[in-house]
C-alpha cells in the first residue's frame, strides 16, 4: 500500500467544500488544519468529515474539554467551554482539529460523537467528569475519574484545590467517615539551598 500525504491547504479546501456554511472559522497552524463549527452543526459536521471523499477522517485520536475562563489573562470574550476533537485520516495521511463551543456557559451541552467513533466514549466521560460538559446522546455518561458522590467538577476554575471534604478511618465507628476539610490552603515556596556542594553539585 502506498502512503501519501495531502498538503494542509488541500485538506483545508476539502473541509470547506464538504462543510460549506457550517464552517465558522478555519485556519492552518503548524501544518495542521483547525476548523470551528457551531454546536448545532457539530454532529452533522463530524459525520461529514468522517464519510466524505477528500476528508475521510476515519479515526478520532483525542477529544478533550477546554475552559476559557482565564484565557488571555481574563481578557477573552466569548463562550467559556469548548470541545476539541483531533482526527486522523489514515487514507490521506492528514490530521484535523475540530472545535465546538457550548452555547450556554451555565449548562454546557454539545452532541456526543461516540456513535460515530467509539473511542469518543471515555474521552467524553472524562470531559463531563472534570469540566461538567454534557454530551447529549451519550449512552453511558457518568463519572470516570472522581469518587462516588463527588460534587463539582475538578477542572473548573472555581473548585478549591484542597477540596470540599476529607475522609479518614474512625476507630470508634469502625468505618471510613467524611468530614469538612481541616487542612489550610498554603502557598508552597521552593527550598533555597545555600550549602556548597549540596547533593554533589559543583
C-alpha positions as CSV (number, residue, x, y, z in Angstrom):
1,X,0.0,0.0,0.0
2,X,1.4,3.4,-1.0
3,X,1.2,6.1,1.7
4,X,1.0,9.7,0.6
5,X,0.3,12.9,2.4
6,X,-2.1,15.7,1.4
7,X,-0.9,19.2,1.8
8,X,-2.7,21.1,4.6
9,X,-4.0,23.6,2.1
10,X,-5.7,20.8,0.2
11,X,-7.2,19.5,3.4
12,X,-8.5,23.0,4.3
13,X,-10.1,23.3,0.8
14,X,-11.7,19.9,1.1
15,X,-13.1,20.7,4.5
16,X,-14.5,24.0,3.3
17,X,-16.1,22.2,0.3
18,X,-17.7,19.5,2.5
19,X,-18.9,21.6,5.4
20,X,-19.8,24.7,3.4
21,X,-21.8,27.2,5.6
22,X,-21.2,25.0,8.7
23,X,-17.6,26.5,8.9
24,X,-17.4,29.3,11.4
25,X,-13.7,29.7,11.1
26,X,-10.8,27.7,9.6
27,X,-7.0,28.1,9.9
28,X,-3.7,26.3,9.3
29,X,-1.1,26.3,12.0
30,X,2.0,24.1,12.3
31,X,1.0,22.2,9.3
32,X,-2.5,21.2,10.7
33,X,-6.0,22.5,9.9
34,X,-8.3,23.7,12.7
35,X,-11.9,24.2,11.9
36,X,-14.6,25.6,14.2
37,X,-18.3,24.8,13.9
38,X,-21.4,25.8,15.8
39,X,-22.8,23.5,18.5
40,X,-25.9,23.0,16.4
41,X,-23.9,21.7,13.4
42,X,-21.3,19.7,15.4
43,X,-22.7,16.2,15.0
44,X,-23.6,16.6,11.3
45,X,-20.1,18.2,10.6
46,X,-18.3,15.3,12.3
47,X,-20.2,12.8,10.3
48,X,-19.4,14.6,7.0
49,X,-15.8,14.8,7.9
50,X,-15.7,11.1,8.6
51,X,-17.6,10.0,5.5
52,X,-16.9,12.5,2.7
53,X,-14.4,12.0,-0.1
54,X,-11.4,14.3,0.4
55,X,-11.7,14.2,4.1
56,X,-12.1,10.6,5.3
57,X,-11.2,11.2,8.9
58,X,-11.7,7.6,10.0
59,X,-10.1,7.8,13.4
60,X,-10.7,10.0,16.4
61,X,-7.4,10.4,18.1
62,X,-8.4,12.6,21.0
63,X,-11.3,14.6,22.4
64,X,-11.0,17.0,25.3
65,X,-12.7,19.9,27.0
66,X,-11.2,23.3,27.4
67,X,-12.2,26.1,29.9
68,X,-11.5,29.6,28.5
69,X,-12.4,31.4,31.7
70,X,-9.0,32.8,32.4
71,X,-7.7,32.7,28.8
72,X,-5.6,35.7,27.8
73,X,-5.5,36.8,31.5
74,X,-9.2,37.1,31.6
75,X,-9.5,39.4,28.6
76,X,-11.1,36.7,26.4
77,X,-14.7,37.5,25.4
78,X,-16.7,34.6,24.2
79,X,-18.2,31.2,25.2
80,X,-16.4,29.6,28.2
81,X,-16.4,25.8,27.4
82,X,-15.1,24.2,24.2
83,X,-14.7,20.7,23.0
84,X,-11.7,19.9,20.8
85,X,-11.5,16.8,18.7
86,X,-8.3,15.6,16.9
87,X,-9.0,13.4,13.9
88,X,-6.7,11.4,11.6
89,X,-7.3,10.3,8.0
90,X,-5.3,7.1,7.5
91,X,-6.3,7.1,3.8
92,X,-4.9,10.6,3.2
93,X,-2.3,10.8,6.0
94,X,-3.7,14.1,7.3
95,X,-4.9,15.4,10.6
96,X,-7.7,17.8,11.5
97,X,-8.6,19.6,14.7
98,X,-12.4,20.2,15.1
99,X,-13.5,22.8,17.7
100,X,-17.0,23.5,19.0
101,X,-18.1,25.9,21.7
102,X,-21.0,25.1,24.0
103,X,-23.7,27.8,23.7
104,X,-24.5,28.0,27.4
105,X,-21.8,28.6,29.9
106,X,-24.0,27.7,32.9
107,X,-25.0,24.3,31.3
108,X,-22.5,23.4,28.6
109,X,-24.1,20.9,26.2
110,X,-22.8,19.5,22.9
111,X,-23.8,16.4,20.9
112,X,-22.0,13.1,21.5
113,X,-19.9,11.7,18.7
114,X,-19.5,8.3,20.4
115,X,-21.8,6.7,17.9
116,X,-19.5,7.9,15.1
117,X,-16.2,6.9,16.8
118,X,-16.4,4.5,19.7
119,X,-13.1,5.9,21.0
120,X,-15.0,9.1,22.0
121,X,-16.9,7.2,24.7
122,X,-14.3,7.6,27.5
123,X,-13.0,10.9,26.3
124,X,-16.5,12.4,26.6
125,X,-16.9,10.9,30.0
126,X,-13.7,12.5,31.1
127,X,-14.7,15.9,29.9
128,X,-18.0,15.5,31.6
129,X,-16.4,14.5,34.9
130,X,-13.7,17.1,35.0
131,X,-15.4,20.1,33.3
132,X,-19.1,19.3,33.5
133,X,-19.6,19.4,29.7
134,X,-22.7,17.3,28.9
135,X,-22.6,15.2,25.8
136,X,-26.2,14.8,24.5
137,X,-26.9,11.3,23.1
138,X,-24.1,9.6,25.0
139,X,-25.4,6.2,26.2
140,X,-23.4,6.0,29.5
141,X,-22.5,9.5,30.6
142,X,-21.2,9.1,34.1
143,X,-18.1,10.0,36.1
144,X,-14.9,8.2,35.2
145,X,-12.1,9.7,37.5
146,X,-13.7,11.2,40.6
147,X,-15.1,9.3,43.6
148,X,-18.7,8.2,44.1
149,X,-20.8,11.0,45.3
150,X,-18.3,13.7,44.3
151,X,-19.8,17.1,44.0
152,X,-18.5,19.5,41.4
153,X,-16.0,19.3,38.5
154,X,-12.3,19.5,39.4
155,X,-11.1,21.3,36.3
156,X,-13.5,24.2,36.6
157,X,-11.5,27.1,37.9
158,X,-14.0,27.7,40.8
159,X,-13.1,24.5,42.6
160,X,-10.9,24.7,45.8
161,X,-7.6,22.9,45.4
162,X,-7.9,21.4,48.9
163,X,-11.4,20.0,48.1
164,X,-14.7,20.2,50.0
165,X,-14.5,17.2,52.2
166,X,-11.8,14.8,53.5
167,X,-12.1,11.2,54.7
168,X,-10.4,9.3,57.5
169,X,-10.9,6.0,59.3
170,X,-12.7,6.3,62.6
171,X,-11.7,3.5,65.0
172,X,-14.7,4.1,67.3
173,X,-17.2,3.7,64.5
174,X,-15.0,1.1,62.7
175,X,-15.6,2.7,59.3
176,X,-14.4,5.5,57.0
177,X,-16.1,8.8,57.7
178,X,-16.3,12.0,55.7
179,X,-15.9,15.4,57.3
180,X,-15.2,19.0,56.3
181,X,-11.7,19.8,55.2
182,X,-9.4,20.6,58.1
183,X,-6.2,21.5,56.1
184,X,-5.5,25.1,55.4
185,X,-4.5,26.3,52.0
186,X,-0.9,27.5,51.9
187,X,1.5,28.8,49.4
188,X,4.4,26.5,48.6
189,X,7.7,28.2,48.4
190,X,10.7,26.5,46.9
191,X,13.6,25.5,49.2
192,X,16.6,27.7,49.0
193,X,19.8,25.7,49.0
194,X,22.7,27.6,50.5
195,X,25.2,24.8,51.2
196,X,28.2,24.4,48.9
197,X,28.4,21.1,47.0
198,X,24.8,20.2,48.2
199,X,24.0,16.7,46.8
200,X,27.3,16.6,44.9
201,X,26.7,19.8,43.0
202,X,29.9,21.6,41.8
